[in-house]
Amino acid sequence: MRLSAIGLVMVALFSAIYPAGENPGAVFLMIWPGSRPTALGGAFTAVADDATATYYNIGGLGFQNRGAITLQHANWLPGLYPGMYYEFLGATRSLRQKGTLGFNIIYLTTGRTEVINEQGEYLGEYNTFDIAATIGYGYKVLPKLSTGVSFKFIYSFLVPDWVFLVMQKELGNISGGVGTTWALDMGLLYKPFPFLSVGAALQNLGPNIAYTTSGASDPLPRMLRIGLNYMPIQSKLFRLSLIPEMTKVLVGMFYDPEDTLTFSQELSYEYKEAWKSFGIELTYYDFLSARLGYFEDLTGARGGVRIKDKDDREQYLSLPEFLFTKHGGKLDKIGLTFGGGIRFKKFAFDISLDHLIYDFSTDNYKFSFSYQF
């Protein structure tokens, strides 16, 4: 990857430029791991039945009575940065009647970055990367209710010190391109009926992350996830799951510096800004699975329904707005995700694609290999 020196530092210190409460840091924690959850539009909080539960809902571990391992590789958003990829390793271990332990590690890199000054001179290169390591525990407190908590360590390497030394003329006395912090996740999974489960999770509750020596910091991407998993068909031949979910980024909630909105207007805005997902999973003989998802983040212009008017101007609508309100545009794109998987005995292989939720041309494959023991 090649960036100008000034552009490089702007990327590296992006979160320090904006006031806390508006934009979170360590945004790699918001990327969906696992091919199966990704194919479902990220709707997995009320499912949480494999090793990716260590990310989506640590409370799901209490219902897992077997160990599991999941490995995932993704060429994440090569249309944005060709050298970027995203890795996930998750594992769980059942302690029988004493709960279940879980672990995961997430790694993201944007690839090699060349440092070039304003005169066009090549000064060197380096690799940016982010790592988060999580360990957690889930326990079934009641026959139909499980809860869990996890601790994660976060390390973000954006700009090495030598870049600031060789770029003093352009950057002045700015320094600091590495951030570390920690966070907690908490989750619940409730199964009131064999055909229905309800999940909720609070994620990334911890101190801010700072990249500069000035002390400026940014909040972690603290999120609340709430989802349902309705299973109308559970026969030996077929299983069908319908999975709606809402994710709310808690950073900057009710931010109204002009104090012009009523409380009901603020609630309406916060609901509209929340991410909405809906996943459908159909499994045949516990062997072959097909998955389809829908995702919308209207504020971030990701997913949803994109329409174009007669002047080729774009507008993003929620799915209900597109279906049930009048609008003067034609359908251009829908934020769909999809994928499938094959399971043989204790092994499973899954693939997903979610490139349609992005507003630029890219490929976005995720491959996962899982093992249960």
N, C-alpha and C positions, 0 to 999 in steps of 0.2 A: 504494500500500500504506500502511496506517495502523497505527502501533504506538504504545503509550505510550512515554514517554521511557525509563523504567527497563527496560521490555521490550526496547527497541531496543538499549540498551547491553549487556544480557545476551546478545542474539544476537551483537552485534559482538565481544564479548570471550569468547565461549563456550569457545574452546579454551584461553584463559589461565586459566580457572577450574579445569580438571581437570589432574591431574598428567600430565607428559609420560610417554609410554609407554602411556597408556590411550586417548587420543583424538587423532587427527591434525588438523592445520590444513590450510588450502587444499584442502578436500574437493571443490571443484569439479573437481579433477584426476581424480576417480574417476568422473565422468559419461562414459558412452559417447558418443563422437561418431560421426556417420555413420548413415544410415538402414539400410544393409545390415548392418553389424555389430549394430546394435540389434535388428533383426528376428531375428537369430540368437542372441539372449540374451547378447550381448557376447562370444560365442565367435568370435574372429577372429585370435588370435595365430598359429595354424598356417596361416592363409589369407594375410593381409597382402599382397594382390596389387593394391592400389590406393593412392590417396594417404592413406587413413586408416592405412596401415601406419606412418606417421610418429608415430602415437599408440600403436597396439596392439603393434607389433613392428618396430622400426627395422631389425632384421636382414632383414626381407623385401625391403628395397630392392634388395639385390644381385641378386635374380632379376627385377627389373623393367627391361626393356630399352626401354621407351618412357616418355615423359613423361605425367603425369596431373595433373588438377586436380579437386578435389572441394569443392563449396560446400554447406553444410548450415544449415538454419534449423529451430528447434524452439521451440514454445510450451511450454517445459519446466515441468511440474508446475503448471499454472494453478490446480489445486484447492488448492494450498498458498499460492501468491502469484500473483494474477491478472496482475500485470505482469511476471512473470519469463519471460525467453527466453534461449536458448542458441545460440551461433553457432560454426561451425567452418569454417575455410578451410585446405585442405591442398594441397600441390603437390609433385611430384617431377620430376626432370630427369635422364635417363640420360646418363652420360658414356661410353657404349659399353663398352669393355673396362676402363675405369678406375673402375667403380662407379656409384652413383646418389646424387644429392643429394636431400634432402627438407626440406620446411618446413611448419610449420602454425602457426596462431594460433587460440586458443580465447578466447571472450568470453562471460561470463555476467553477467546483471544481474537483480536482483529487482525492478526498477522503482523508482518514486518512493516515497520514505519521508517521511512527515510527522513533524515533531518537535513533540510536545505535552507540556507539563509536567504536574505533578500537579494543578494548578488548572484544567486543561483549556484553557490558552491555546496558540494556534497560534504557533510560533516560527520556522517555516520548513520547507523540505523539500530533499531531495537525492536523488541516484541512487547506489545501491551497485553495484559491479561488480568482477569479477575478470578478469584477462587472463593468459594464458600464451603465450609465443612460443617456438617450437622450431625449431632447425636441426640436421639430422643427415646422416649418410652411411652407406651400406651397400655392402658389397663381397663378391663371391663368391670366397671364399678357396679353395674346392674346387668341382669341377663340381656337387656335390650339397649344398654347404654355404655359406650366406651369413651374414655377421655385420654388425652395425652399432652405431653409438653416436650419441647426440644430446645437445645442450645446450639447456636451456630457461630462460628468464627468467620469473619469476612476480611479478605485482603484484596485490595485493588491497586494494581500497578499500572499507572497511566503514563508517567513521564519520569525517566531516571534523572538523577542529580546532574549528570554530566551535560545534559541538554541545556540546563539553565546556566551552566558555567560557560559553554561555548556560544551561548546566545545572549550574553549580558547586554550587548548593544541594543538588541531588539526588545528584550524583556525586562531590562532594569534589574531590580533586586527581588523580583518574584521568584519564589522557589517552593518546592514541595509538590511532588506528583504521585505520592504513595499514600494510601489511606487504609487504616485498619479500624475495626470495631467489632462488636458482637451483638447478638439479638436472640430473642426468644420467640418461639411459635407455640400456640396453644390450639387445641382442637377438640371437637365433640362429634361423635357419630351415634345417631339414635335410630334404631330399627323397630318401630312400633308394630309393624306387620311384616310378614314374609315378603310382601310385594312392594314395600316402601321403606326408604331410608332417608334421613335428614342429616345433613352435615353442616358444620360451621367451623371456621378457623380464623384466628387472628395471627397475622404473620409479621415478622421483622420488627418486633417491639424491642428497641434498644437505643443506645446513644447515637447521636449524629456521627457522620463520617466527614473527616476534614482532609483536604489535599494540600493546603497551603500553610506555610509557617505563620501567616497572619492570624490564624485561629478561626477563620471563616469556615463554617461547616454546613452540611446539608442533612436534613432528616432522611432516614432510611425509608424505602417505599413500604410504609406500614399499610397493610391491607386487611380488609374483612371479606371473607368468602362465605357465601350461604348458598346451599344447593339442595336439590331433591333428586332422588333416583326412584322412578316409578317403573315397575317391572310387570306389565300386564300379561306377558306370556312367559312361563317358566316350565316348559315341558322338556322331556328328554330330547326331543328333536330340535326345538327352537327355544331361544331365550331372547326377549326383546326388552331393552331398557330405554326409557325416555328421561333425559337428564337436563332440566333447566338449572341455571346457576347465575348468580349476580356477584360481582366482585367490586368492592368499593375501595379505591385508594384513599386512605384517611388523611394524607398530607394535604394541607390547605383547605380542609372542609370548612364551610361557612365563612370563607374568606371574602369579606365585603368591605374593602377599605373606605368606600364612600358612604356606607351605612344607608343604602337606598332601598334595600330589599326587605320585604316582610319575611317572617319566619316560614310561612307557607311557600313563598316564592323561593326561598333558600332551599327548602326541602325538595321542591319540584326540580330545581336546578341540579341538586346533588344526585337525585334519582336519574335524571337524564344523563348526567356525566358518568354514572357508574357503568362498568362493563357488563354486558349481558351475553350469556352463552346458552346454547341449546345443543345437546348431543343426542344422537340416536345410535344405538349399538344392537346389531342383530347377529346372534351366534348360532351356528348350525352344528349340532352334535358335539358341542364343546371342542370343535376342531377348527372351524373356519368362521371368521368374524368379519363383518363389514361395518364401517363406521362413517357417519356423516355428522358434521357440526356446523353451527352458525355462530358468528361472533360479531359484536359491535362495540366499538369505542368511538363514539361520535366526536368527542372533544379532540381525541388524537387522530381523527380521520383514518381510523383503521376499521376495516370490516363495515358492517351495516349495509345499507343499500345506497349505491352511488348512482345518481341520475344526472343527465345532461339536458339542458334546455336547448332551444333552437339556435342560440348563439354559442353553443358548445361550452357553456359554463357549468361547472360541477357543483353538486350539492349532495350532502350526506343525510340520509334519513334513517330513522329506526324502521324495523320491519313493520310494526303496526302503522306508522305514519305512511309508509309506502302503500300498504294494503287498504287502509280505511280512510285516508284523507285525500283531498284534491291537491294535485301538484302538476306543474306545467313542464315536466321533463320525461325523458325516456330512460328506461332501465339501461344502465351501462355496466354495472358490476355488483355482485353480491358477495359478502364476506363469508364464504363457505370454506370449511376444512373437511378433509376426507382421508380415509386410509383403510387398512385392513390388517388381518393377522392370521397366522396359522399356529395351532398348538398341537403338539404331539407328546403325549404323556406329560413329563415334567418340563418340557422345553416349549418356548414360544418365540416366534419372530414376528415383529410388527413394523409397519411402515406408515408414515403420514406425510401429508402435504398441506401447508397452510399459507401458500404464497398469495392466495386470492384476497387475504385480509389487508395486504399492503398496497399502498398507493403508488408503487413503482414496480417496474419489471424485475422479477427475481425468481430464482428457483429456491425451494426451501424444503428439502427432504430431511426427515428424521428416521433413523433406523434403530430399532431396539431389539435386544436379545434378552430373554428372561429365563430363569430357572427356578423352580420350586422344589424344596426338599423337606 
